[in-house]
Structures are given as C-alpha cells and as structure tokens.
C-alpha cells in the first residue's frame, strides 16, 4: 500500500513538473500572445482553410473538421496543463 502511495506521489510530482513548463512558457506575455493567436486562427469556420492548415491537399469538409478538432485539442491540452499547475502549485 505504501509503495502505491509513493508511486502516486511520484506521478503527481512529475505531472506538476511538466505542467510548470507549460505554465511558464504560455503564461508569459509572449506565451499569452501565442495562445491568443492560435485561438484566433482556430476560431474561424471549421469548413474554411486558415493559417492553421499549411497543406496543399484537397480535402472534404469532414476531413477539415477532423483536422481542426485535432488542432483545437492541442490548444485545450495546453490550457489544461496551465490550469493544473495554477491549481496545484
């Protein structure tokens, strides 16, 4: 039981360490500008190619929506990492 608790403590420390990097990278003035820019280019229509798509392939609207959702998932992950650090530091 004690070994499991130690493993959980170690995992929590590693998570906090990882989220700290996201926090300091993206909560800085420059990092916030980057996040704002990413949100700006990803908040447009899911059916329109934007600067967030840098490919020259013909894709249908469904494929574009899947690509955009993947991009948005990365943005949500960054924000979740920042929030985790803020809540647990």
Protein Blocks (a to p, Z undefined) as FASTA:
>chain_A
ZZmmmmmmmmmmmmmmmmmmmmmmmmpmklmmmmmmmmmmmmmcfkbccfklccfbdcdf
klmmmmmmmmmmmmmmmmmmmmmmmmmZZ
